[in-house]
Amino acid sequence: MSSHAVSLPAELVDTVHANVAAALNEDIGSGDRTARLIPEHATASAAVICREKAILCGQAWFEACFHQIDPAVKIHWYTRDGSCIGVDQMLCEIHGNARALLTAERPALNFLQTLSSTATITRRYVEMIAGTGAVVMDTRKTLPGLRLAQKYAVSTGGGANQRNGLYDGILIKENHIAAAGGIAQVLTAAALLADGVPVQIEVENIDELQQALEAGANLILLDNFSIDMLSEAVRLSAGRAILEASGNISLDTIRSVAGTGVQRISVGGLTKHIQAVDLSMRFEWAV
């Protein structure tokens, strides 16, 4: 039984399975020795309680931790991914083999706490720029092995996803420009290699921005621009390119950044500066 279960995009189904299999292998190894303290056929029930206000994310990963160990475990949700959850709110109830519940508990909570953290901080950033027309975006600064999971969490929190990796987009940075001999040259080379993926170039000052615009760049990353520089970049671009602000973006500054008129704002902290949401699992034992 699973009420309010999340409906994942098809491309994430294999990701969930692989993430959870790796987490269980890491935690269980050759076997859960502590679980053997519990009678083999004992059953138990448990409830997951939230200790702080947050945005829930990670139901599929949470469920898979139990079901990869014992498909018969039953989970009933009282909320769903993307919902705001409050202090002392019960998120779900679980029933099944007691050993399975205890073995899956920590990996399941790890996924739910981590992904809820990314969804929660993303929602805060999104709310800070509401009404400006700008979009909050993630980066490749993700926890190793959890990139697609964290990008799902960003989407759940209301943010938008950049490229997944080095294979589905081209981001031209300082070293690429230097190696190619200049901005115009590197954009020409990238256009020949793009094969349909987006091409973005990072610039560090107004002069480089002007060169990129003159070379026909239509997606430009403004690295560590001041507010005045961002405003000037928007004026110079005049709609010729999509502009993305990046670098030292915080909850305190993002509203001012969005007010300059840039279309996109990328925030590495959505996925790397996270603090797990405080969740706990309470057990009740069958007698």
SEPADO-628367 format. One line per 8 residues: number of its first residue (from 1); their letters; for each residue z, x, y of N, C-alpha, C. Coordinates in pm, whole numbers. Each point is the difference from the previous one (the first is absolute). Layout:
// residues N
NUM	A	Z:X:Y:Z:X:Y:Z:X:Y | ...
This chain:
// residues 287
1	MSSHAVSL	0:86:-119:0:-86:119:0:89:123 | -91:-27:89:-7:80:123:-48:-88:114 | 91:-48:82:-34:-82:115:-27:90:119 | -92:-43:89:-34:78:120:-56:138:-36 | -61:17:-116:-54:130:-37:-117:35:91 | -12:128:31:-106:45:90:-133:1:-73 | -105:-33:72:-135:8:-52:-63:127:55 | -8:102:-83:-48:131:46:-152:4:4
9	PAELVDTV	-56:78:93:-143:30:-7:-31:65:-135 | -115:-31:-56:-35:49:-134:9:151:-11 | -38:70:108:-2:146:-6:139:61:-9 | 106:-79:25:135:52:-6:66:-19:-136 | -59:-81:-86:63:-29:-129:19:128:-80 | -103:81:-11:11:126:-73:95:97:69 | 2:-4:133:91:86:76:145:-33:-32 | 34:-128:-3:136:-42:-33:38:51:-138
17	HANVAAAL	-88:-22:-96:29:42:-137:24:151:-6 | -86:78:65:12:145:-4:125:48:73 | 28:-56:119:120:37:74:126:-24:-82 | 7:-117:-62:119:-37:-76:11:83:-128 | -110:22:-68:4:82:-121:53:140:30 | -46:58:114:47:133:39:148:-2:34 | 44:-104:71:141:-9:39:91:-18:-121 | -42:-83:-95:81:-21:-120:5:126:-85
25	NEDIGSGD	-112:69:-12:-2:124:-78:90:105:64 | -2:5:132:85:94:73:147:-29:-25 | 37:-128:-5:140:-40:-8:51:-6:-143 | -84:-45:-91:45:-25:-138:-25:121:-90 | -113:66:21:-32:115:-84:-3:-37:-147 | 78:68:-81:1:-25:-145:84:-120:-40 | 68:-63:96:78:-119:-31:121:-15:90 | 41:-124:24:116:-29:85:126:7:-86
33	RTARLIPE	68:112:4:118:20:-83:115:-92:42 | 13:-23:131:111:-82:48:-15:-145:-44 | -124:-51:-6:-22:-139:-39:47:-27:-143 | 8:107:-81:44:-20:-139:147:-39:-10 | 72:9:111:137:-49:2:6:-151:-10 | -111:-67:30:-8:-146:-2:-55:-44:-136 | 57:-104:-61:-54:-50:-127:-149:-29:12 | -77:33:-103:-145:-5:5:-54:-136:39
41	HATASAAV	62:-107:-47:-55:-133:23:77:-79:107 | 87:67:73:75:-68:106:-95:-43:111 | 32:-110:64:-79:-47:114:87:0:125 | -66:-1:113:72:0:128:-87:-66:106 | 63:-35:109:-68:-51:118:38:87:118 | -87:7:98:27:82:119:-65:-65:120 | 55:30:117:-56:-49:126:-14:117:95 | -110:4:74:-20:104:102:38:-58:135
49	ICREKAIL	89:71:70:53:-45:128:-41:99:109 | -45:-53:113:-36:84:114:121:18:92 | 21:122:49:116:31:84:-34:12:148 | -129:-14:35:-39:14:139:-127:-80:25 | -30:-24:126:-122:-72:35:-120:91:-28 | -102:-57:-64:-116:82:-38:-119:-89:-28 | -114:64:-27:-120:-69:-48:-15:37:-147 | -6:-99:-86:-10:27:-144:-138:50:-36
57	CGQAWFEA	-3:104:-84:-127:50:-52:26:74:-131 | -89:-21:-96:8:75:-125:30:-83:-122 | -18:-132:10:31:-86:-115:-73:44:-127 | -128:29:12:-78:33:-120:52:126:-68 | 37:101:79:53:124:-56:136:-27:-64 | 81:-81:67:132:-35:-52:-14:-70:-135 | -85:-101:-7:-18:-73:-125:-52:90:-111 | -95:86:33:-60:86:-102:101:95:-62
65	CFHQIDPA	101:41:76:103:88:-56:71:-68:-118 | 25:-128:12:65:-73:-110:-99:-32:-111 | -118:-45:37:-95:-49:-101:-65:111:-79 | -8:121:55:-49:111:-82:101:40:-106 | 127:-29:23:104:28:-99:15:-118:-96 | 0:-120:54:14:-120:-83:-73:-116:66 | -118:-36:-50:-78:-109:60:71:-134:1 | 106:-14:-79:70:-128:-10:99:-22:114
73	VKIHWYTR	27:102:80:93:-17:112:-54:-105:96 | 88:-89:44:-40:-108:91:54:29:140 | -86:-20:100:37:26:140:-35:-121:84 | 96:-48:76:-21:-115:90:25:46:143 | -104:-7:82:10:41:140:32:-117:91 | 80:28:102:31:-100:102:-71:28:132 | -79:104:3:-76:36:119:-125:74:-46 | -81:49:93:-124:67:-39:-29:118:93
81	DGSCIGVD	-89:88:-45:-40:113:83:-46:-47:138 | 46:69:102:-35:-34:137:101:-88:69 | 95:-54:-75:102:-89:58:113:81:62 | 57:-53:106:118:61:60:122:-38:-84 | 75:99:-43:119:-25:-81:123:43:79 | 112:-67:-27:120:21:80:116:57:-77 | 108:25:71:121:58:-58:60:-96:-103 | 32:54:-117:60:-74:-112:-93:-105:-60
89	QMLCEIHG	-130:10:27:-95:-94:-59:-32:41:-144 | -2:-98:-90:-42:25:-137:-152:-1:-6 | -57:108:-51:-145:12:-6:-57:-54:-130 | 67:27:-110:-49:-45:-129:112:1:-101 | -23:-71:-110:88:3:-116:-80:46:-121 | 65:77:-87:-67:61:-114:82:-32:-125 | -69:-28:-110:71:-27:-126:-78:65:-113 | 75:62:-93:-67:59:-116:91:93:-76
97	NARALLTA	-60:83:-84:74:97:-77:78:93:93 | 129:15:-29:87:74:91:-41:146:13 | -40:61:-110:-44:140:6:-123:14:92 | -94:-90:-15:-121:5:82:33:-14:148 | 90:-93:31:37:-21:140:66:124:61 | 89:61:-77:69:118:52:-93:121:12 | -92:15:-94:-92:113:4:-97:-12:117 | -46:-120:28:-99:-20:106:62:-10:139
105	ERPALNFL	131:-19:8:65:-31:128:-33:100:110 | 22:129:-23:-16:98:108:-146:18:40 | -95:22:-93:-139:9:45:-47:-125:74 | 40:-117:-48:-42:-125:64:53:-8:142 | 128:31:19:57:-3:135:-60:108:88 | -31:117:-57:-63:107:78:-130:-47:63 | -84:-65:-81:-127:-50:53:25:-107:106 | 87:-95:-27:22:-111:92:61:49:131
113	QTLSSTAT	94:94:-8:64:52:121:-98:81:85 | -80:83:-66:-92:88:72:-113:-78:65 | -64:-88:-74:-112:-75:55:47:-101:104 | 117:-57:-19:55:-90:102:30:76:129 | 40:126:-13:26:82:118:-127:19:83 | -110:36:-68:-126:18:72:-47:-131:62 | 10:-110:-72:-40:-129:55:85:-39:119 | 128:33:-6:94:-37:107:-29:76:128
121	ITRRYVEM	-16:133:-9:-25:77:121:-138:-32:56 | -96:-30:-88:-132:-39:49:9:-129:80 | 75:-97:-49:14:-127:72:60:22:138 | 95:93:12:61:28:130:-103:55:98 | -82:92:-47:-105:55:86:-100:-108:40 | -39:-82:-95:-96:-107:27:55:-96:105 | 126:-35:-14:61:-93:96:9:62:140 | 18:131:8:12:66:129:-129:-8:82
129	IAGTGAVV	-116:-11:-67:-127:-3:76:-69:-136:-9 | 76:-101:-38:-58:-135:-11:-65:-40:132 | -121:-54:-8:-70:-49:118:-83:103:72 | 5:127:-41:-75:104:71:-143:15:-53 | -25:-45:-120:-131:17:-61:-12:128:-81 | 97:89:8:-2:123:-79:51:-26:-142 | -40:88:-91:37:-12:-141:82:122:-41 | 109:-24:-74:81:109:-56:-63:43:-133
137	MDTRKTLP	-20:132:-17:-65:50:-120:84:110:-66 | -20:14:-130:69:105:-75:-79:130:1 | 51:101:-71:-66:130:-11:5:44:-146 | -42:125:-26:10:57:-134:135:68:-23 | 94:-16:92:133:62:-14:89:-90:-85 | -34:-7:-128:67:-90:-93:80:78:-104 | 87:-70:-72:74:63:-109:-96:31:-114 | 0:122:-53:-94:36:-106:4:-99:-117
145	GLRLAQKY	-117:-46:-39:-10:-93:-112:15:-146:38 | 43:-28:123:24:-139:41:-88:-42:116 | -114:67:20:-81:-29:119:-46:-146:3 | -60:-49:-108:-53:-136:2:114:-102:7 | 113:32:-63:115:-89:8:51:-9:143 | 11:113:68:49:-3:138:-102:-63:95 | -128:20:-27:-100:-66:82:5:-152:-19 | 27:-44:-121:23:-143:-23:120:-48:81
153	AVSTGGGA	105:81:5:119:-37:77:-30:-9:149 | -84:92:51:-40:-7:140:-73:-131:27 | -91:-37:-87:-72:-127:16:96:-118:-6 | 98:8:-91:99:-107:-13:80:-15:128 | 24:111:69:74:-4:125:-83:-39:120 | -130:-20:-19:-87:-43:109:-84:109:61 | 7:123:-56:-81:110:48:-135:5:-69 | -79:99:37:-133:17:-58:-10:137:-66
161	NQRNGLYD	-90:9:-98:-16:124:-76:-116:84:51 | 23:132:6:-108:95:21:-64:30:-136 | -81:104:-4:-58:46:-127:113:29:-99 | -32:-14:-129:99:29:-103:17:150:-21 | -109:75:14:9:142:-26:-118:74:59 | -29:115:-55:-107:84:52:-138:-44:-49 | -2:-97:-89:-126:-42:-63:-65:-121:67 | 76:-77:76:-55:-126:52:-4:-4:153
169	GILIKENH	-1:115:61:-12:9:145:-3:147:42 | -55:26:117:-5:136:54:78:3:130 | 102:84:6:74:23:124:-22:145:40 | -74:19:108:-33:134:49:113:49:90 | 59:115:-37:110:55:78:-40:136:59 | 95:62:66:-25:124:75:-69:106:-83 | 48:23:-122:-58:106:-82:-143:-31:-42 | -29:-129:-24:-136:-37:-35:-95:25:118
177	IAAAGGIA	48:-34:119:-82:20:121:-29:148:19 | 103:83:-15:-17:144:19:-97:58:-102 | 12:-42:-124:-85:53:-106:-145:-40:18 | -23:-119:56:-136:-50:18:-65:50:127 | 80:55:93:-55:54:123:6:-92:119 | 69:-114:-12:14:-88:114:1:-147:-40 | 33:-84:97:14:-143:-26:-133:-65:-35 | -103:29:75:-131:-60:-27:-51:41:-137
185	QVLTAAAL	17:128:-32:-49:50:-128:74:-63:-118 | 132:-11:10:77:-54:-113:-28:-149:-19 | -23:-73:108:-33:-142:-13:-137:-19:-66 | -93:87:33:-131:-6:-64:12:26:-150 | 78:101:-36:19:34:-142:72:-114:-74 | 99:-59:64:75:-109:-63:-88:-121:-24 | -87:-30:94:-90:-115:-15:-89:14:-123 | -40:123:-30:-85:24:-117:77:-13:-131
193	LADGVPVQ	132:21:6:83:-3:-120:74:-131:-21 | 1:-86:100:88:-116:-1:-27:-96:-114 | -127:-27:-30:-36:-90:-110:73:-134:9 | 8:-52:121:56:-134:19:148:-5:31 | 73:111:-10:143:-2:32:18:24:149 | 111:-46:58:21:19:144:21:147:36 | -48:37:118:16:136:52:83:-8:129 | 111:69:2:88:4:117:20:144:42
201	IEVENIDE	3:23:131:24:135:50:126:2:85 | 82:102:-21:123:18:76:-27:89:121 | 46:-44:117:-13:81:121:137:20:62 | 15:111:72:131:37:52:9:-4:151 | -112:-26:68:2:-8:146:-120:-82:48 | -5:-24:130:-105:-84:57:-138:66:-12 | -4:132:15:-129:69:-12:-60:-20:-140 | 83:15:-103:-48:-21:-136:-41:-145:-22
209	LQQALEAG	73:-92:61:-37:-142:-9:-139:-22:57 | -25:56:116:-132:-18:63:-111:58:-88 | 26:115:-61:-99:58:-90:-27:-91:-120 | 107:-57:-54:-15:-89:-116:-79:-125:36 | 28:-56:117:-74:-118:45:-147:32:21 | -27:112:61:-140:40:25:-76:26:-130 | 75:41:-105:-63:27:-129:-13:-126:-85 | 46:-113:53:-17:-127:-70:112:-41:-91
217	ANLILLDN	116:63:9:114:-39:-84:39:-145:30 | 23:-75:-105:41:-139:21:142:-30:-49 | 68:104:-53:139:-15:-43:72:130:34 | 91:-6:98:60:122:54:152:-9:-5 | 61:105:-54:146:11:-7:48:84:117 | 88:-56:82:55:68:118:135:59:-38 | 2:131:-21:118:65:-55:98:42:109 | 119:-60:-4:107:37:94:-40:-12:147
225	FSIDMLSE	-78:-101:34:-34:-27:139:119:-63:70 | 21:35:126:101:-69:82:-50:-140:32 | 89:-81:55:-40:-137:38:-113:4:103 | 12:89:98:-106:10:101:-133:44:-62 | 7:93:-95:-122:46:-67:-61:-111:-86 | 84:-79:-63:-51:-112:-80:-73:-100:89 | 59:-29:114:-63:-94:94:-135:55:48 | -5:129:28:-124:63:43:-104:-2:-113
233	AVRLSAGR	46:20:-122:-91:-2:-115:-62:-139:-17 | 79:-103:17:-51:-137:-10:-104:-24:109 | 27:48:121:-94:-18:111:-132:72:-28 | 10:123:-46:-120:79:-27:-83:-56:-116 | 70:-47:-100:-70:-53:-117:-76:-127:34 | 60:-85:81:-65:-125:46:-58:-79:-118 | 74:-1:-110:-43:-81:-115:-101:67:-91 | -39:124:30:-100:68:-83:55:43:-135
241	AILEASGN	131:17:-9:61:46:-125:134:-71:-19 | 39:-9:-125:134:-49:-33:95:118:16 | 105:-20:79:95:106:29:132:-23:-74 | 50:105:-60:126:-7:-75:98:103:55 | 117:-46:39:105:90:48:84:45:-118 | 38:129:2:80:54:-109:87:113:53 | 116:17:-61:87:111:35:119:-43:83 | 120:23:-53:126:-30:70:10:-147:43
249	ISLDTIRS	-50:-88:-84:14:-144:27:133:-47:-56 | 77:-70:81:130:-54:-43:10:-145:43 | 106:-65:-46:24:-139:42:23:-7:151 | 50:108:58:26:1:145:-128:15:81 | -102:63:-58:-121:32:77:-121:-85:-34 | 1:-66:-114:-124:-61:-49:-51:-111:91 | 90:-71:65:-45:-108:90:-79:59:117 | 47:110:55:-72:65:110:-134:54:-47
257	VAGTGVQR	-4:54:-120:-126:51:-55:-100:-114:-16 | 46:-111:-55:-90:-115:-19:-48:-55:134 | 83:10:102:-36:-52:131:-114:76:67 | -34:117:-50:-111:77:59:-136:-58:-38 | -3:-81:-105:-126:-59:-42:-62:61:-124 | 67:99:-62:-53:55:-125:1:-111:-106 | -95:7:-92:-11:-105:-100:89:22:-121 | 29:127:-31:76:32:-120:110:100:32
265	ISVGGLTK	113:-13:-71:111:94:16:48:36:-140 | -11:129:-36:44:42:-133:140:61:8 | 82:-34:-100:141:39:0:35:58:-138 | 16:132:-6:36:63:-126:137:-41:-51 | 88:-35:93:136:-37:-38:12:-125:-85 | -106:-81:-4:6:-121:-84:23:35:-146 | -51:115:-41:6:35:-141:78:127:-30 | 32:79:103:74:123:-28:141:1:57
273	HIQAVDLS	27:-74:106:135:-5:57:64:-133:-37 | 32:-13:-126:50:-129:-48:140:16:-59 | 77:-108:10:134:-5:-58:5:-123:-90 | 30:21:-125:-3:-109:-98:83:-119:46 | -56:-119:-18:74:-122:29:117:-13:-98 | 114:-44:48:121:-7:-82:-3:-124:-88 | -24:22:-129:-2:-107:-99:98:33:-111 | 53:-101:-66:86:23:-115:-30:-103:-109
281	MRFEWAV	29:37:-124:-22:-90:-112:134:-29:-66 | 36:-126:-4:125:-43:-61:-27:-59:-138 | 80:41:-98:-20:-45:-139:104:-103:-41 | -43:-90:-86:89:-92:-71:-30:14:-148 | 107:15:-78:-19:27:-142:19:-125:-83 | -89:-20:-97:12:-113:-91:115:26:-95 | 71:-104:-32:115:13:-92:-21:-87:-122
